[in-house]
Amino acid sequence: YVGRPCAASPATGSKMQHLKELKQLLDDSFNI
């Protein structure tokens, strides 16, 4: 599974955190 961990909210609320998570998600999904 490649995706965000379970959380109480559907978004981080921070643009920088969102971009960091997005980069990690894309890196993980293309390196499986």
mmCIF entry with sequence, helices, sheets and N, C-alpha, C, O atoms, coordinates in Angstrom:
data_MODEL
# 
_entry.id   MODEL 
# 
_entity.id                         1 
_entity.type                       polymer 
_entity.pdbx_number_of_molecules   1 
# 
_entity_poly.entity_id                      1 
_entity_poly.type                           'polypeptide(L)' 
_entity_poly.nstd_linkage                   no 
_entity_poly.nstd_monomer                   no 
_entity_poly.pdbx_seq_one_letter_code       YVGRPCAASPATGSKMQHLKELKQLLDDSFNI 
_entity_poly.pdbx_seq_one_letter_code_can   YVGRPCAASPATGSKMQHLKELKQLLDDSFNI 
_entity_poly.pdbx_strand_id                 A 
# 
loop_
_entity_poly_seq.entity_id 
_entity_poly_seq.num 
_entity_poly_seq.mon_id 
_entity_poly_seq.hetero 
1 1  TYR n 
1 2  VAL n 
1 3  GLY n 
1 4  ARG n 
1 5  PRO n 
1 6  CYS n 
1 7  ALA n 
1 8  ALA n 
1 9  SER n 
1 10 PRO n 
1 11 ALA n 
1 12 THR n 
1 13 GLY n 
1 14 SER n 
1 15 LYS n 
1 16 MET n 
1 17 GLN n 
1 18 HIS n 
1 19 LEU n 
1 20 LYS n 
1 21 GLU n 
1 22 LEU n 
1 23 LYS n 
1 24 GLN n 
1 25 LEU n 
1 26 LEU n 
1 27 ASP n 
1 28 ASP n 
1 29 SER n 
1 30 PHE n 
1 31 ASN n 
1 32 ILE n 
# 
_struct_asym.id          A 
_struct_asym.entity_id   1 
# 
_struct_conf.conf_type_id            HELX_P 
_struct_conf.id                      HELX_P1 
_struct_conf.pdbx_PDB_helix_id       AA1 
_struct_conf.beg_label_comp_id       LYS 
_struct_conf.beg_label_asym_id       A 
_struct_conf.beg_label_seq_id        15 
_struct_conf.pdbx_beg_PDB_ins_code   ? 
_struct_conf.end_label_comp_id       PHE 
_struct_conf.end_label_asym_id       A 
_struct_conf.end_label_seq_id        30 
_struct_conf.pdbx_end_PDB_ins_code   ? 
_struct_conf.beg_auth_comp_id        LYS 
_struct_conf.beg_auth_asym_id        A 
_struct_conf.beg_auth_seq_id         15 
_struct_conf.end_auth_comp_id        PHE 
_struct_conf.end_auth_asym_id        A 
_struct_conf.end_auth_seq_id         30 
_struct_conf.pdbx_PDB_helix_class    1 
_struct_conf.details                 ? 
_struct_conf.pdbx_PDB_helix_length   16 
# 
_struct_conf_type.id          HELX_P 
_struct_conf_type.criteria    ? 
_struct_conf_type.reference   ? 
# 
loop_
_atom_site.group_PDB 
_atom_site.id 
_atom_site.type_symbol 
_atom_site.label_atom_id 
_atom_site.label_alt_id 
_atom_site.label_comp_id 
_atom_site.label_asym_id 
_atom_site.label_entity_id 
_atom_site.label_seq_id 
_atom_site.pdbx_PDB_ins_code 
_atom_site.Cartn_x 
_atom_site.Cartn_y 
_atom_site.Cartn_z 
_atom_site.occupancy 
_atom_site.B_iso_or_equiv 
_atom_site.pdbx_formal_charge 
_atom_site.auth_seq_id 
_atom_site.auth_comp_id 
_atom_site.auth_asym_id 
_atom_site.auth_atom_id 
_atom_site.pdbx_PDB_model_num 
ATOM 1   N N  . TYR A 1 1  ? 0.846   -1.181 0.000  1.00 0.00 ? 1  TYR A N  1 
ATOM 2   C CA . TYR A 1 1  ? 0.000   0.000  0.000  1.00 0.00 ? 1  TYR A CA 1 
ATOM 3   C C  . TYR A 1 1  ? 0.883   1.232  0.000  1.00 0.00 ? 1  TYR A C  1 
ATOM 4   O O  . TYR A 1 1  ? 1.817   1.344  0.794  1.00 0.00 ? 1  TYR A O  1 
ATOM 5   N N  . VAL A 1 2  ? 0.580   2.149  -0.893 1.00 0.00 ? 2  VAL A N  1 
ATOM 6   C CA . VAL A 1 2  ? 1.271   3.439  -0.919 1.00 0.00 ? 2  VAL A CA 1 
ATOM 7   C C  . VAL A 1 2  ? 0.211   4.508  -0.754 1.00 0.00 ? 2  VAL A C  1 
ATOM 8   O O  . VAL A 1 2  ? -0.670  4.655  -1.602 1.00 0.00 ? 2  VAL A O  1 
ATOM 9   N N  . GLY A 1 3  ? 0.290   5.243  0.317  1.00 0.00 ? 3  GLY A N  1 
ATOM 10  C CA . GLY A 1 3  ? -0.682  6.297  0.563  1.00 0.00 ? 3  GLY A CA 1 
ATOM 11  C C  . GLY A 1 3  ? -0.453  6.926  1.912  1.00 0.00 ? 3  GLY A C  1 
ATOM 12  O O  . GLY A 1 3  ? 0.460   6.550  2.648  1.00 0.00 ? 3  GLY A O  1 
ATOM 13  N N  . ARG A 1 4  ? -1.288  7.883  2.224  1.00 0.00 ? 4  ARG A N  1 
ATOM 14  C CA . ARG A 1 4  ? -1.174  8.573  3.503  1.00 0.00 ? 4  ARG A CA 1 
ATOM 15  C C  . ARG A 1 4  ? -1.668  7.671  4.622  1.00 0.00 ? 4  ARG A C  1 
ATOM 16  O O  . ARG A 1 4  ? -2.589  6.877  4.430  1.00 0.00 ? 4  ARG A O  1 
ATOM 17  N N  . PRO A 1 5  ? -1.057  7.795  5.784  1.00 0.00 ? 5  PRO A N  1 
ATOM 18  C CA . PRO A 1 5  ? -1.558  7.044  6.930  1.00 0.00 ? 5  PRO A CA 1 
ATOM 19  C C  . PRO A 1 5  ? -2.926  7.580  7.371  1.00 0.00 ? 5  PRO A C  1 
ATOM 20  O O  . PRO A 1 5  ? -3.295  8.705  7.033  1.00 0.00 ? 5  PRO A O  1 
ATOM 21  N N  . CYS A 1 6  ? -3.652  6.790  8.104  1.00 0.00 ? 6  CYS A N  1 
ATOM 22  C CA . CYS A 1 6  ? -4.955  7.227  8.617  1.00 0.00 ? 6  CYS A CA 1 
ATOM 23  C C  . CYS A 1 6  ? -4.776  8.467  9.486  1.00 0.00 ? 6  CYS A C  1 
ATOM 24  O O  . CYS A 1 6  ? -3.812  8.585  10.242 1.00 0.00 ? 6  CYS A O  1 
ATOM 25  N N  . ALA A 1 7  ? -5.726  9.383  9.361  1.00 0.00 ? 7  ALA A N  1 
ATOM 26  C CA . ALA A 1 7  ? -5.680  10.612 10.150 1.00 0.00 ? 7  ALA A CA 1 
ATOM 27  C C  . ALA A 1 7  ? -7.103  11.091 10.407 1.00 0.00 ? 7  ALA A C  1 
ATOM 28  O O  . ALA A 1 7  ? -8.042  10.673 9.731  1.00 0.00 ? 7  ALA A O  1 
ATOM 29  N N  . ALA A 1 8  ? -7.248  11.965 11.384 1.00 0.00 ? 8  ALA A N  1 
ATOM 30  C CA . ALA A 1 8  ? -8.566  12.489 11.732 1.00 0.00 ? 8  ALA A CA 1 
ATOM 31  C C  . ALA A 1 8  ? -9.101  13.445 10.672 1.00 0.00 ? 8  ALA A C  1 
ATOM 32  O O  . ALA A 1 8  ? -10.312 13.618 10.536 1.00 0.00 ? 8  ALA A O  1 
ATOM 33  N N  . SER A 1 9  ? -8.194  14.064 9.923  1.00 0.00 ? 9  SER A N  1 
ATOM 34  C CA . SER A 1 9  ? -8.621  15.005 8.885  1.00 0.00 ? 9  SER A CA 1 
ATOM 35  C C  . SER A 1 9  ? -8.120  14.525 7.521  1.00 0.00 ? 9  SER A C  1 
ATOM 36  O O  . SER A 1 9  ? -7.104  13.835 7.440  1.00 0.00 ? 9  SER A O  1 
ATOM 37  N N  . PRO A 1 10 ? -8.827  14.887 6.457  1.00 0.00 ? 10 PRO A N  1 
ATOM 38  C CA . PRO A 1 10 ? -8.424  14.446 5.125  1.00 0.00 ? 10 PRO A CA 1 
ATOM 39  C C  . PRO A 1 10 ? -7.263  15.248 4.529  1.00 0.00 ? 10 PRO A C  1 
ATOM 40  O O  . PRO A 1 10 ? -6.735  14.878 3.481  1.00 0.00 ? 10 PRO A O  1 
ATOM 41  N N  . ALA A 1 11 ? -6.865  16.330 5.178  1.00 0.00 ? 11 ALA A N  1 
ATOM 42  C CA . ALA A 1 11 ? -5.783  17.166 4.656  1.00 0.00 ? 11 ALA A CA 1 
ATOM 43  C C  . ALA A 1 11 ? -4.864  17.593 5.796  1.00 0.00 ? 11 ALA A C  1 
ATOM 44  O O  . ALA A 1 11 ? -5.260  17.607 6.962  1.00 0.00 ? 11 ALA A O  1 
ATOM 45  N N  . THR A 1 12 ? -3.634  17.939 5.439  1.00 0.00 ? 12 THR A N  1 
ATOM 46  C CA . THR A 1 12 ? -2.670  18.333 6.472  1.00 0.00 ? 12 THR A CA 1 
ATOM 47  C C  . THR A 1 12 ? -2.908  19.743 6.990  1.00 0.00 ? 12 THR A C  1 
ATOM 48  O O  . THR A 1 12 ? -2.595  20.036 8.144  1.00 0.00 ? 12 THR A O  1 
ATOM 49  N N  . GLY A 1 13 ? -3.457  20.621 6.155  1.00 0.00 ? 13 GLY A N  1 
ATOM 50  C CA . GLY A 1 13 ? -3.671  22.008 6.557  1.00 0.00 ? 13 GLY A CA 1 
ATOM 51  C C  . GLY A 1 13 ? -2.451  22.879 6.328  1.00 0.00 ? 13 GLY A C  1 
ATOM 52  O O  . GLY A 1 13 ? -2.474  24.076 6.614  1.00 0.00 ? 13 GLY A O  1 
ATOM 53  N N  . SER A 1 14 ? -1.389  22.283 5.815  1.00 0.00 ? 14 SER A N  1 
ATOM 54  C CA . SER A 1 14 ? -0.153  23.013 5.550  1.00 0.00 ? 14 SER A CA 1 
ATOM 55  C C  . SER A 1 14 ? 0.307   22.705 4.136  1.00 0.00 ? 14 SER A C  1 
ATOM 56  O O  . SER A 1 14 ? 0.468   21.541 3.770  1.00 0.00 ? 14 SER A O  1 
ATOM 57  N N  . LYS A 1 15 ? 0.520   23.749 3.340  1.00 0.00 ? 15 LYS A N  1 
ATOM 58  C CA . LYS A 1 15 ? 0.941   23.531 1.952  1.00 0.00 ? 15 LYS A CA 1 
ATOM 59  C C  . LYS A 1 15 ? 2.292   22.824 1.894  1.00 0.00 ? 15 LYS A C  1 
ATOM 60  O O  . LYS A 1 15 ? 2.481   21.917 1.083  1.00 0.00 ? 15 LYS A O  1 
ATOM 61  N N  . MET A 1 16 ? 3.226   23.227 2.743  1.00 0.00 ? 16 MET A N  1 
ATOM 62  C CA . MET A 1 16 ? 4.549   22.602 2.726  1.00 0.00 ? 16 MET A CA 1 
ATOM 63  C C  . MET A 1 16 ? 4.467   21.126 3.123  1.00 0.00 ? 16 MET A C  1 
ATOM 64  O O  . MET A 1 16 ? 5.134   20.287 2.516  1.00 0.00 ? 16 MET A O  1 
ATOM 65  N N  . GLN A 1 17 ? 3.668   20.806 4.120  1.00 0.00 ? 17 GLN A N  1 
ATOM 66  C CA . GLN A 1 17 ? 3.507   19.409 4.535  1.00 0.00 ? 17 GLN A CA 1 
ATOM 67  C C  . GLN A 1 17 ? 2.827   18.618 3.427  1.00 0.00 ? 17 GLN A C  1 
ATOM 68  O O  . GLN A 1 17 ? 3.191   17.469 3.173  1.00 0.00 ? 17 GLN A O  1 
ATOM 69  N N  . HIS A 1 18 ? 1.842   19.219 2.765  1.00 0.00 ? 18 HIS A N  1 
ATOM 70  C CA . HIS A 1 18 ? 1.156   18.563 1.656  1.00 0.00 ? 18 HIS A CA 1 
ATOM 71  C C  . HIS A 1 18 ? 2.147   18.228 0.543  1.00 0.00 ? 18 HIS A C  1 
ATOM 72  O O  . HIS A 1 18 ? 2.144   17.109 0.028  1.00 0.00 ? 18 HIS A O  1 
ATOM 73  N N  . LEU A 1 19 ? 2.991   19.182 0.170  1.00 0.00 ? 19 LEU A N  1 
ATOM 74  C CA . LEU A 1 19 ? 3.963   18.951 -0.898 1.00 0.00 ? 19 LEU A CA 1 
ATOM 75  C C  . LEU A 1 19 ? 4.971   17.871 -0.507 1.00 0.00 ? 19 LEU A C  1 
ATOM 76  O O  . LEU A 1 19 ? 5.377   17.064 -1.343 1.00 0.00 ? 19 LEU A O  1 
ATOM 77  N N  . LYS A 1 20 ? 5.370   17.858 0.758  1.00 0.00 ? 20 LYS A N  1 
ATOM 78  C CA . LYS A 1 20 ? 6.297   16.834 1.251  1.00 0.00 ? 20 LYS A CA 1 
ATOM 79  C C  . LYS A 1 20 ? 5.657   15.450 1.155  1.00 0.00 ? 20 LYS A C  1 
ATOM 80  O O  . LYS A 1 20 ? 6.291   14.503 0.691  1.00 0.00 ? 20 LYS A O  1 
ATOM 81  N N  . GLU A 1 21 ? 4.399   15.332 1.594  1.00 0.00 ? 21 GLU A N  1 
ATOM 82  C CA . GLU A 1 21 ? 3.689   14.052 1.529  1.00 0.00 ? 21 GLU A CA 1 
ATOM 83  C C  . GLU A 1 21 ? 3.453   13.634 0.082  1.00 0.00 ? 21 GLU A C  1 
ATOM 84  O O  . GLU A 1 21 ? 3.573   12.454 -0.248 1.00 0.00 ? 21 GLU A O  1 
ATOM 85  N N  . LEU A 1 22 ? 3.118   14.583 -0.777 1.00 0.00 ? 22 LEU A N  1 
ATOM 86  C CA . LEU A 1 22 ? 2.886   14.280 -2.185 1.00 0.00 ? 22 LEU A CA 1 
ATOM 87  C C  . LEU A 1 22 ? 4.158   13.751 -2.840 1.00 0.00 ? 22 LEU A C  1 
ATOM 88  O O  . LEU A 1 22 ? 4.114   12.767 -3.578 1.00 0.00 ? 22 LEU A O  1 
ATOM 89  N N  . LYS A 1 23 ? 5.280   14.391 -2.575 1.00 0.00 ? 23 LYS A N  1 
ATOM 90  C CA . LYS A 1 23 ? 6.549   13.930 -3.134 1.00 0.00 ? 23 LYS A CA 1 
ATOM 91  C C  . LYS A 1 23 ? 6.859   12.522 -2.654 1.00 0.00 ? 23 LYS A C  1 
ATOM 92  O O  . LYS A 1 23 ? 7.265   11.671 -3.445 1.00 0.00 ? 23 LYS A O  1 
ATOM 93  N N  . GLN A 1 24 ? 6.671   12.268 -1.363 1.00 0.00 ? 24 GLN A N  1 
ATOM 94  C CA . GLN A 1 24 ? 6.941   10.937 -0.814 1.00 0.00 ? 24 GLN A CA 1 
ATOM 95  C C  . GLN A 1 24 ? 6.017   9.899  -1.438 1.00 0.00 ? 24 GLN A C  1 
ATOM 96  O O  . GLN A 1 24 ? 6.461   8.799  -1.765 1.00 0.00 ? 24 GLN A O  1 
ATOM 97  N N  . LEU A 1 25 ? 4.749   10.229 -1.607 1.00 0.00 ? 25 LEU A N  1 
ATOM 98  C CA . LEU A 1 25 ? 3.788   9.310  -2.212 1.00 0.00 ? 25 LEU A CA 1 
ATOM 99  C C  . LEU A 1 25 ? 4.192   8.973  -3.647 1.00 0.00 ? 25 LEU A C  1 
ATOM 100 O O  . LEU A 1 25 ? 4.171   7.806  -4.039 1.00 0.00 ? 25 LEU A O  1 
ATOM 101 N N  . LEU A 1 26 ? 4.558   9.983  -4.427 1.00 0.00 ? 26 LEU A N  1 
ATOM 102 C CA . LEU A 1 26 ? 4.958   9.745  -5.814 1.00 0.00 ? 26 LEU A CA 1 
ATOM 103 C C  . LEU A 1 26 ? 6.258   8.953  -5.887 1.00 0.00 ? 26 LEU A C  1 
ATOM 104 O O  . LEU A 1 26 ? 6.381   8.042  -6.706 1.00 0.00 ? 26 LEU A O  1 
ATOM 105 N N  . ASP A 1 27 ? 7.221   9.287  -5.047 1.00 0.00 ? 27 ASP A N  1 
ATOM 106 C CA . ASP A 1 27 ? 8.482   8.538  -5.028 1.00 0.00 ? 27 ASP A CA 1 
ATOM 107 C C  . ASP A 1 27 ? 8.232   7.073  -4.695 1.00 0.00 ? 27 ASP A C  1 
ATOM 108 O O  . ASP A 1 27 ? 8.763   6.181  -5.357 1.00 0.00 ? 27 ASP A O  1 
ATOM 109 N N  . ASP A 1 28 ? 7.424   6.826  -3.670 1.00 0.00 ? 28 ASP A N  1 
ATOM 110 C CA . ASP A 1 28 ? 7.122   5.449  -3.265 1.00 0.00 ? 28 ASP A CA 1 
ATOM 111 C C  . ASP A 1 28 ? 6.370   4.698  -4.352 1.00 0.00 ? 28 ASP A C  1 
ATOM 112 O O  . ASP A 1 28 ? 6.658   3.527  -4.603 1.00 0.00 ? 28 ASP A O  1 
ATOM 113 N N  . SER A 1 29 ? 5.422   5.342  -4.994 1.00 0.00 ? 29 SER A N  1 
ATOM 114 C CA . SER A 1 29 ? 4.592   4.645  -5.976 1.00 0.00 ? 29 SER A CA 1 
ATOM 115 C C  . SER A 1 29 ? 5.380   4.274  -7.229 1.00 0.00 ? 29 SER A C  1 
ATOM 116 O O  . SER A 1 29 ? 5.074   3.265  -7.864 1.00 0.00 ? 29 SER A O  1 
ATOM 117 N N  . PHE A 1 30 ? 6.375   5.057  -7.597 1.00 0.00 ? 30 PHE A N  1 
ATOM 118 C CA . PHE A 1 30 ? 7.165   4.740  -8.790 1.00 0.00 ? 30 PHE A CA 1 
ATOM 119 C C  . PHE A 1 30 ? 8.360   3.843  -8.490 1.00 0.00 ? 30 PHE A C  1 
ATOM 120 O O  . PHE A 1 30 ? 9.016   3.366  -9.416 1.00 0.00 ? 30 PHE A O  1 
ATOM 121 N N  . ASN A 1 31 ? 8.652   3.607  -7.224 1.00 0.00 ? 31 ASN A N  1 
ATOM 122 C CA . ASN A 1 31 ? 9.807   2.781  -6.851 1.00 0.00 ? 31 ASN A CA 1 
ATOM 123 C C  . ASN A 1 31 ? 9.417   1.420  -6.300 1.00 0.00 ? 31 ASN A C  1 
ATOM 124 O O  . ASN A 1 31 ? 10.246  0.733  -5.702 1.00 0.00 ? 31 ASN A O  1 
ATOM 125 N N  . ILE A 1 32 ? 8.180   1.028  -6.491 1.00 0.00 ? 32 ILE A N  1 
ATOM 126 C CA . ILE A 1 32 ? 7.741   -0.288 -5.997 1.00 0.00 ? 32 ILE A CA 1 
ATOM 127 C C  . ILE A 1 32 ? 8.136   -1.339 -6.998 1.00 0.00 ? 32 ILE A C  1 
ATOM 128 O O  . ILE A 1 32 ? 7.867   -2.522 -6.789 1.00 0.00 ? 32 ILE A O  1 
# 
